[in-house]
Amino acid sequence: MSVTERDEAAAAPLSWDGRRLRILDQTLLPFEERVITLTGADDTAAAIRRLSVRGAPLIGVAAAYGLAMEVAERPSPDALRDGWARLRDARPTAANLGRAVDRVRDAALAASPDGLAGAARTEAEAIHAEENEASARMGAHGAELLRGARRLLTHCNTGALAAGGRGTAMGVIAALADRGPVHVLVDETRPLLQGARLTVWELRRAGIEHELVADGAAAALIARGEVDAVVVGCDRVAANGDVGNKVGTYALALAARAGGVPLVVAGPTSSIDATLDSGAGIPIEERDAEEVRRAGGGLVTLEGTPCRNPAFDVTPAELVTALVTERGVVQPVDRAGVAALLAS
């Protein structure tokens, strides 16, 4: 892995030159733009674990390229399987990561020995292109669904730093902004402040009006009638429509239901895991307690204070107003709707 400073005004979150993968190190945003060059499975998995690259669709793309680079360096079935195992275990909750590396592995194994590396690269590039296209379609579907909504609340980060194109929920917000002015309330998203650090950074660059709010303030703002819709992304969606997403989403869903405000979830079909009957089967990543003790970078409690740090929660399907994907909108969100979407 190599690191270079970037002076350009807009470093790409992820770029591929056919041989190496370059990512914008998200742990340093919004104050520093630094690009990391990745070369194989090990450094790509490490970048995913430490959140240098994050967001369910984008870690799928990164992992696909990580496996392709590993096979290019060591073109053998054994290297392919070893790299696949290391990348698949990098983070457990997002469905996209496992699906992406499975696709690259299967495509490579189906090729001739001489074509193994080329097949892996081609499949990774196809996954990247599909996620970019999915973002554009999601944005259009979501903007049509929420036409007229101008005051939005969002959680975590769901833009280009998290997905292809303009993102998932952020892609919907951007498509709405194309139609007219919008105002976005951005949850800080503790403990790692993805909203404060990343979503605000993206909204400012896009010229979209926004305000940052403490996570705990969101429910009261919804109750006061200051929000037309809550728009969030997703990391994994079960067959019955239950949604695994950044921790805090469930609380927003409860507040939205109480306030009579729609909760719209945006995500590509690569985030849907039809092998899971319900959200009870979604693995919830428990991250290092130090992230809670040092939320925002500095110690915020007594050293050694016991902490819990679940990175995700599960929102029951009945609290989700609509699921927006590149294939269309599921509404109501239930088992039949998800199955029909996947069959389309």
Backbone torsions as a table, in degrees:
resi	resn	phi	psi	omega
1	MET	NA	135.6	175.3
2	SER	-125.3	155.1	-175.8
3	VAL	-126.0	135.7	176.7
4	THR	-134.7	146.0	174.2
5	GLU	-75.5	148.1	175.8
6	ARG	-122.5	127.8	178.0
7	ASP	-98.0	-13.3	-178.6
8	GLU	-60.7	152.3	-176.6
9	ALA	-70.6	-24.3	-173.7
10	ALA	-142.4	79.7	175.2
11	ALA	-68.5	138.7	-178.7
12	ALA	-72.0	139.9	177.4
13	PRO	-58.5	-33.5	-178.9
14	LEU	-155.2	131.6	177.3
15	SER	-142.7	148.6	-174.6
16	TRP	-130.1	129.6	-178.6
17	ASP	-107.7	11.9	-178.8
18	GLY	96.0	-11.1	-178.6
19	ARG	-137.6	-37.6	-178.3
20	ARG	-130.9	152.2	-179.6
21	LEU	-106.9	131.5	176.4
22	ARG	-115.8	131.0	179.7
23	ILE	-126.2	147.5	173.0
24	LEU	-81.4	120.8	-175.5
25	ASP	-69.5	105.2	-173.7
26	GLN	-74.7	-14.4	178.4
27	THR	-69.5	-18.4	-177.0
28	LEU	-98.9	-12.7	179.7
29	LEU	-72.1	150.8	9.2
30	PRO	-94.7	4.7	-169.0
31	PHE	-92.3	-18.7	-178.8
32	GLU	-144.1	133.8	175.3
33	GLU	-104.2	112.5	179.9
34	ARG	-131.9	131.5	-178.4
35	VAL	-100.1	132.6	177.1
36	ILE	-107.7	133.3	175.1
37	THR	-98.8	123.8	-178.7
38	LEU	-104.1	149.5	-172.4
39	THR	-127.9	-9.0	-176.9
40	GLY	-172.6	-164.3	-174.8
41	ALA	-69.3	-42.9	-174.0
42	ASP	-64.8	-51.2	-176.9
43	ASP	-72.9	-28.0	175.7
44	THR	-68.7	-44.1	177.5
45	ALA	-61.3	-40.5	179.3
46	ALA	-64.6	-40.9	178.7
47	ALA	-64.2	-37.0	177.6
48	ILE	-67.7	-43.6	-178.4
49	ARG	-64.4	-39.6	-176.7
50	ARG	-87.9	3.7	175.3
51	LEU	72.3	21.7	170.5
52	SER	-63.8	-34.6	168.6
53	VAL	-124.8	135.3	-173.1
54	ARG	-152.3	179.4	-174.2
55	GLY	92.1	128.1	-171.2
56	ALA	-52.6	-53.2	-179.7
57	PRO	-64.5	-38.7	-174.9
58	LEU	-72.0	-34.1	176.7
59	ILE	-70.5	-26.0	173.0
60	GLY	-64.9	-45.2	178.1
61	VAL	-62.7	-46.7	-178.8
62	ALA	-61.4	-44.1	-179.7
63	ALA	-64.7	-38.1	177.0
64	ALA	-59.4	-45.7	177.6
65	TYR	-67.5	-37.2	178.1
66	GLY	-58.3	-41.7	179.1
67	LEU	-70.6	-39.6	177.7
68	ALA	-61.5	-40.4	179.0
69	MET	-67.9	-37.6	178.7
70	GLU	-61.3	-43.7	-178.6
71	VAL	-71.4	-32.2	177.1
72	ALA	-64.2	-35.6	178.8
73	GLU	-77.7	-36.1	-177.7
74	ARG	-134.0	80.0	-173.0
75	PRO	-75.4	80.3	177.4
76	SER	-148.2	154.2	177.1
77	PRO	-58.1	-35.2	-179.9
78	ASP	-65.6	-44.6	177.8
79	ALA	-63.1	-38.7	178.7
80	LEU	-60.2	-48.5	-177.8
81	ARG	-68.7	-38.5	178.7
82	ASP	-63.6	-47.3	179.6
83	GLY	-64.1	-39.9	177.6
84	TRP	-58.3	-46.0	-178.0
85	ALA	-64.5	-42.0	-178.9
86	ARG	-65.6	-40.4	-178.3
87	LEU	-74.9	-38.7	-176.7
88	ARG	-63.4	-29.2	-177.6
89	ASP	-91.3	3.7	-173.7
90	ALA	-62.8	-43.4	174.9
91	ARG	-145.4	140.8	-169.2
92	PRO	-93.4	-22.3	-166.2
93	THR	-83.9	-45.9	-174.9
94	ALA	-67.8	130.3	179.4
95	ALA	-71.2	-29.2	-171.9
96	ASN	-62.1	-36.8	-175.6
97	LEU	-62.7	-53.1	-179.6
98	GLY	-61.6	-41.4	-179.5
99	ARG	-63.7	-39.8	-177.8
100	ALA	-66.6	-47.9	-178.0
101	VAL	-71.0	-28.6	174.1
102	ASP	-63.0	-42.2	-179.5
103	ARG	-64.0	-43.9	-179.7
104	VAL	-65.5	-44.3	178.6
105	ARG	-59.2	-48.9	-176.4
106	ASP	-64.6	-39.7	179.0
107	ALA	-64.8	-40.7	-179.6
108	ALA	-67.8	-43.1	-179.1
109	LEU	-66.4	-26.1	178.9
110	ALA	-79.0	-12.1	-178.6
111	ALA	-88.2	168.9	173.5
112	SER	-69.4	161.2	178.9
113	PRO	-54.7	-39.8	180.0
114	ASP	-71.7	-21.8	-176.9
115	GLY	-101.4	6.3	-174.9
116	LEU	-59.1	-50.2	-177.4
117	ALA	-65.9	-41.5	179.6
118	GLY	-64.5	-39.7	179.0
119	ALA	-65.5	-38.8	178.5
120	ALA	-63.8	-44.7	179.7
121	ARG	-63.4	-44.5	-179.3
122	THR	-61.8	-40.2	-180.0
123	GLU	-68.3	-40.6	177.3
124	ALA	-61.4	-42.4	178.6
125	GLU	-65.4	-35.1	177.4
126	ALA	-65.9	-41.3	177.8
127	ILE	-61.2	-43.9	178.7
128	HIS	-59.8	-47.7	-179.4
129	ALA	-63.0	-39.7	179.7
130	GLU	-63.8	-40.5	179.9
131	GLU	-67.7	-37.2	176.0
132	ASN	-62.6	-44.6	179.7
133	GLU	-66.8	-39.2	179.0
134	ALA	-60.0	-40.0	179.8
135	SER	-60.2	-45.8	-179.0
136	ALA	-62.9	-42.8	-179.6
137	ARG	-68.1	-41.7	177.3
138	MET	-58.1	-46.0	-179.1
139	GLY	-57.8	-44.3	-179.9
140	ALA	-65.5	-45.5	179.4
141	HIS	-63.0	-43.2	-177.9
142	GLY	-68.4	-39.3	179.2
143	ALA	-64.9	-36.5	177.3
144	GLU	-68.6	-41.7	178.1
145	LEU	-60.6	-41.6	-174.3
146	LEU	-101.1	20.2	-179.3
147	ARG	-54.4	134.3	-177.2
148	GLY	96.4	-23.0	177.8
149	ALA	-74.6	130.2	-177.9
150	ARG	-125.2	-20.8	-179.4
151	ARG	-111.9	109.0	-170.9
152	LEU	-117.9	150.8	173.3
153	LEU	-124.9	134.8	-180.0
154	THR	-134.2	163.7	-173.1
155	HIS	-131.9	144.8	179.4
156	CYS	62.2	-149.3	-179.9
157	ASN	-131.6	129.5	-174.0
158	THR	-137.0	22.4	-178.7
159	GLY	-93.5	-150.8	-179.3
160	ALA	-63.3	-20.9	175.9
161	LEU	-74.0	-9.9	-176.5
162	ALA	-121.9	-13.9	-173.1
163	ALA	-155.3	178.2	175.4
164	GLY	-71.3	166.4	175.3
165	GLY	56.1	-131.3	178.2
166	ARG	-93.0	3.3	175.0
167	GLY	106.2	-168.7	-178.0
168	THR	-98.2	-92.1	177.0
169	ALA	-60.7	-39.1	177.8
170	MET	-66.5	-32.5	174.9
171	GLY	-63.0	-38.6	176.0
172	VAL	-64.9	-45.7	179.6
173	ILE	-61.1	-43.5	179.9
174	ALA	-63.9	-39.4	178.3
175	ALA	-66.8	-35.8	174.2
176	LEU	-65.0	-40.9	179.7
177	ALA	-64.6	-28.4	175.6
178	ASP	-62.5	-27.0	-176.9
179	ARG	-89.1	-16.8	-178.8
180	GLY	165.5	169.6	-176.2
181	PRO	-60.6	139.0	172.7
182	VAL	-130.5	159.3	176.0
183	HIS	-125.8	127.6	-173.7
184	VAL	-115.4	125.4	168.8
185	LEU	-90.6	127.6	-173.9
186	VAL	-113.9	116.4	172.6
187	ASP	-64.4	141.3	175.0
188	GLU	-56.6	-42.0	-178.6
189	THR	69.1	73.1	178.1
190	ARG	-75.7	156.2	5.2
191	PRO	-90.3	-12.4	-174.3
192	LEU	-95.0	0.5	169.1
193	LEU	59.5	42.1	179.0
194	GLN	-62.9	-32.7	177.3
195	GLY	-68.8	-49.4	-177.8
196	ALA	-65.7	-39.5	-174.6
197	ARG	-86.2	-42.6	-167.5
198	LEU	-104.6	-47.6	-177.6
199	THR	-67.0	-42.3	176.7
200	VAL	-60.7	-41.2	178.1
201	TRP	-58.7	-44.5	-179.1
202	GLU	-70.3	-41.9	-178.8
203	LEU	-64.9	-39.5	178.8
204	ARG	-62.6	-43.5	179.7
205	ARG	-65.3	-31.3	-179.7
206	ALA	-83.5	-8.6	-179.3
207	GLY	72.7	28.0	-179.3
208	ILE	-99.7	128.7	-177.4
209	GLU	-62.8	136.1	-176.1
210	HIS	-156.8	160.3	172.3
211	GLU	-138.1	141.6	177.4
212	LEU	-90.9	135.6	179.3
213	VAL	-129.9	151.3	172.6
214	ALA	-65.5	143.6	-179.1
215	ASP	-52.2	-41.7	-176.3
216	GLY	-69.3	-12.7	-179.9
217	ALA	-86.4	-15.2	-170.7
218	ALA	-61.4	-45.5	-176.1
219	ALA	-60.7	-42.9	-179.5
220	ALA	-66.8	-36.5	178.2
221	LEU	-66.6	-37.5	174.8
222	ILE	-63.6	-45.8	-178.3
223	ALA	-63.3	-30.5	179.3
224	ARG	-79.8	0.4	177.1
225	GLY	81.0	23.6	-177.5
226	GLU	-94.4	5.6	-176.0
227	VAL	-131.7	129.4	175.5
228	ASP	-86.7	-31.1	-179.1
229	ALA	-161.3	146.6	171.4
230	VAL	-101.1	126.6	-177.0
231	VAL	-125.0	120.2	-177.3
232	VAL	-133.2	168.6	175.6
233	GLY	-96.4	-162.0	178.6
234	CYS	-156.3	150.9	176.5
235	ASP	-104.9	-31.2	176.2
236	ARG	-157.8	136.8	177.6
237	VAL	-121.7	126.1	-179.7
238	ALA	-78.5	169.9	-176.8
239	ALA	-60.3	-28.3	-179.2
240	ASN	-89.9	0.8	178.1
241	GLY	97.3	-3.4	174.0
242	ASP	-60.9	142.7	-171.5
243	VAL	-118.1	123.3	169.6
244	GLY	-94.1	125.7	-179.0
245	ASN	-151.6	178.5	-178.5
246	LYS	-49.7	136.4	-178.4
247	VAL	-54.6	136.4	-173.6
248	GLY	109.7	-17.3	179.3
249	THR	-66.5	-40.6	179.7
250	TYR	-59.3	-43.9	178.9
251	ALA	-62.5	-40.3	176.7
252	LEU	-63.1	-39.0	179.7
253	ALA	-63.2	-41.2	177.7
254	LEU	-64.4	-42.7	179.1
255	ALA	-65.4	-40.1	179.3
256	ALA	-64.4	-41.8	178.4
257	ARG	-63.5	-44.8	-179.7
258	ALA	-64.2	-33.3	-177.7
259	GLY	-90.3	-0.2	179.9
260	GLY	69.3	31.3	-178.1
261	VAL	-111.7	137.0	179.1
262	PRO	-67.7	139.1	170.6
263	LEU	-106.9	113.8	-178.1
264	VAL	-109.7	127.6	177.9
265	VAL	-105.8	129.0	178.9
266	ALA	-117.2	130.8	178.1
267	GLY	-170.9	153.4	179.2
268	PRO	-73.1	161.9	178.2
269	THR	-65.1	-17.0	175.3
270	SER	-66.6	-12.8	176.4
271	SER	-90.7	-5.7	-179.5
272	ILE	-89.6	127.4	-179.4
273	ASP	-114.1	91.6	-177.1
274	ALA	-71.1	-8.3	176.9
275	THR	-78.1	-14.7	178.2
276	LEU	-97.7	122.5	-178.0
277	ASP	-65.4	-37.9	-178.2
278	SER	-151.1	176.5	179.9
279	GLY	-65.5	-16.4	178.3
280	ALA	-61.3	-23.3	-179.3
281	GLY	-91.7	-2.3	-179.6
282	ILE	-73.8	122.5	178.8
283	PRO	-69.7	131.0	-179.5
284	ILE	-104.4	115.5	-179.2
285	GLU	-70.6	126.0	172.5
286	GLU	-101.0	115.4	-176.6
287	ARG	-96.6	174.3	-174.8
288	ASP	-57.5	132.8	178.8
289	ALA	-60.0	-24.1	-178.9
290	GLU	-62.9	-26.0	176.8
291	GLU	-63.0	-33.2	178.2
292	VAL	-78.9	-43.7	-179.7
293	ARG	-62.9	-29.4	-177.6
294	ARG	-120.0	42.0	179.4
295	ALA	-57.0	128.5	-179.4
296	GLY	82.5	1.0	174.1
297	GLY	110.3	-23.2	-179.6
298	GLY	-118.9	159.0	-179.5
299	LEU	-63.9	126.5	-177.3
300	VAL	-114.5	-1.0	177.8
301	THR	-147.6	-178.3	-179.9
302	LEU	-66.8	138.5	178.0
303	GLU	-54.4	133.6	178.0
304	GLY	85.0	2.0	177.7
305	THR	-60.2	127.5	177.6
306	PRO	-62.8	136.6	-177.3
307	CYS	-136.3	152.1	167.1
308	ARG	-108.5	140.4	-177.3
309	ASN	-139.2	61.6	171.5
310	PRO	-69.1	127.2	-175.3
311	ALA	-83.5	-13.7	-175.2
312	PHE	-139.7	163.2	168.7
313	ASP	-139.5	174.7	-177.3
314	VAL	-118.2	126.4	176.4
315	THR	-101.6	121.1	179.7
316	PRO	-60.3	145.6	-175.8
317	ALA	-56.5	-33.1	-176.4
318	GLU	-67.7	-14.6	176.7
319	LEU	-93.1	-4.0	-178.3
320	VAL	-97.4	119.8	-178.6
321	THR	-69.4	-43.6	-178.3
322	ALA	-156.4	147.7	172.9
323	LEU	-111.1	118.6	-177.8
324	VAL	-102.2	124.1	178.5
325	THR	-130.2	176.3	177.8
326	GLU	-68.6	-19.6	-179.7
327	ARG	-90.4	-9.3	-178.5
328	GLY	138.8	-167.9	-174.3
329	VAL	-110.5	132.4	173.1
330	VAL	-98.4	118.9	-179.8
331	GLN	-158.8	115.6	2.2
332	PRO	-72.1	161.6	-179.3
333	VAL	-88.3	106.6	-179.9
334	ASP	-151.5	-179.5	-176.1
335	ARG	-60.5	-43.4	-178.7
336	ALA	-65.5	-40.1	-179.2
337	GLY	-66.7	-41.3	179.2
338	VAL	-65.9	-41.7	179.7
339	ALA	-64.2	-41.8	179.6
340	ALA	-65.0	-38.5	178.0
341	LEU	-61.5	-47.1	-177.0
342	LEU	-68.1	-25.5	179.6
343	ALA	-83.6	-11.6	-175.4
344	SER	-77.1	NA	NA
